[in-house]
Amino acid sequence: MKKMLRIMLVWMFVISSLTSISVSAAPEDPDAPDVVKVYMPFVVRQVTYNISGTVTDANGSPLSGVTVTDKNGTTAVTNASGHYSLASPGGTNALTADKTGFEFAPGVLEVNVAGDMSNQNFAVAAACIQSIVDPGFEAGGWWTLAGATYNNVNRNSGSWSALTGIPAGSPNAWGYSWVRTPLISVPVGTTSAVLRMWVYAQTGESPLSPLPSRPIGNKFTAPVPDIDSTDEAAAISAYDAQYVMVLNGASQILEILQWNRRNELFWMPRQFDLTKWAGQSISIEVGTYNDGQGFTTNMFVDDVTLTMCDDPLPPPPVCSQQVANNSFEYFGNWIDDSDPLLPVIYRSTYDTYFANSGLRSLRVGTPLESWDDYAGYSEAYQVVSIPAGTTYARLSFYRLLRSEEVYIPGSIKDAQLNSENRIQLQSEIGIQSQTAADHLDFQYAYVTNIDGTQLLKTLIFERGSNATNLAWRQNVYDLTAYAGQTLRIYFGVYNDGSALWNRSVMYIDDVYLDTCTGVLPPPPPPPPPSTCVNLIGNGGFQTNADWYIPATAYSAGYTNVVSRSGGRAMRTGIYYPYQNRYSYSDFGQYVYIPPTYGLGATALLEFYEYTAGGDGGNDIQYLLVLDYWGNWIDTLRWGSRGQYSWVYHNDDLTSYGDWLIRLQWGTYNNGWGAVTSMTIDDVSLTYCP
């Protein structure tokens, strides 16, 4: 039957071809009888042009073996002279360069082909090494597993992932379950070492339950002094945790990158900066700790990469964060130093009622919800060190002040408060000798020497002033002058103990002490404007100024393929399926927002986005708020969208008044399935005093 069908189709083609010949060969005669005119079909040949260029390394020398791919999937590989040449149809096209271990600029080269084109060049932006041999757990044998298993049911990409911890419904048991890399050498001179992974976190425990104390040395081997535990041994191992750690060759903990407990139930990326370990050999451990009681906890992990780069540009500043347990999410590191006569419930402690981020904060003072008001100091401190050679040390924290007291000017204690010396106040103002006229609460923060006997710097010293609002404020201080010293950082509240004048309390969260080398302090902020101003530069992307575009496997870039106005916009992510690859594609801008607190000022971010793809939720588009040093502060956008139209967005950034922040848009592609992109245009940040 199939053979007969083929014969019939051949005969139909022959007959149709014969009818393509005109039945009249004579010249046209208007009086001649009508004839049927048909013409032979013909094929239009598509015109192609040649695109060529050169790829060079960081020293400007030719680089061979680089694959250049256009949006149609046509490829060419550079020769020993770094030269490539490929055929392209006319019209718009886009080229990318790719070679393992390198990142190129531009990330995407957009061209309008109307003839042969030469000098379409790429240059190495950074020479990089991807050090994880089996990032997706596909091969087996490279990772060391202890209590963990390979899993082919729940994975971010590929066929396999790793499961750490105890699955829901399985018997609970005490212990660790982890996967660990072999020792990885971070070369001397590495200017960027970024660890990325995707995790899927599950737990049956309440998110409001405390975290166990962070381990030290080889896991839980010794108790850690804590402000909120009467049974240190129990506190150190109670409840479950999911974690990421850096270890040395002796399996000793060098750094804990993540120590939390989440029940997210979808794949989420994690990113950590390991540049500080340049010149050392480290291993990465990802795992879950179960306490053996109650519900179980587990965490899947997949697509782990450690990208180490030697950027040909001058090295960026090297910064370290010195405060342990800086968001108070677990027990440990902070030491209670309250008046011993204070009841335990009014000494410094962790608090779950108020938090700037995460689930907990530090509480000092008497909460307004309590029944009593006891006189005394409620405070906590941590010992920190600022390394010698530090060129800039920046302390920042968030505070929330609450007080029922009304400030009485002219009191004896008012004069003492102006001295800004809490240590003197403790000795010079006897709590028992106060009269009603002298009652006054105050909140404070200060820095002392290592043993707490010498006041070095007063950070906060404020009177209670009937403040019952719930607005978190950030405070920032320069501690560079104390480079090479070990200090105590104190937070506290003094309550006068009078029910008549009521109670005061302060909550502290997100404490950072960033110590950096090779960097000067940021420039002083300009004076606040008198009228509404736009704080964003080049918000329409019509020039190449103001925006920072890091070099990645598929860098963000200016584009004229999609734009809302002006002919150009900023692309993040990947437009063309043939160029799909595992990549982060980001751009951002630093912006200083003038003071807003108590001034009635506002700061409104506005922009338009054009999203495409989405890959069924596997790829992600995002907008982050980072501080000056790149620490994550907030997530304004997070999702996987393919709206294929310009959509308006706005975000209120008034809470970031008097702060230098970095706004960072980006798209993550997992390198599988469909591609995802997000194009941004017409960005403004309007500050109105």
PyMOL commands that set and color helices and strands:
alter all, ss='L'
color gray80, all
select helices_A, chain A and resi 2-18+232-237+275-277+344-346+412-417+422-428+431-433+436-438+480-482+577-579+615-617+654-656
alter helices_A, ss='H'
color red, helices_A
select strands_A, chain A and resi 48-56+67-70+75-77+83-89+91-98+102-105+109-113+122-130+144-146+149-151+161-165+174-180+184-185+192-203+241-247+253-260+268-273+281-291+297-310+318-321+335-336+349-351+361-365+375-385+392-403+442-448+455-463+473-478+486-496+504-517+533-534+557-559+569-573+582-593+602-612+620-627+632-639+646-652+659-670+677-688
alter strands_A, ss='S'
color yellow, strands_A
deselect
rebuild
show_as cartoon
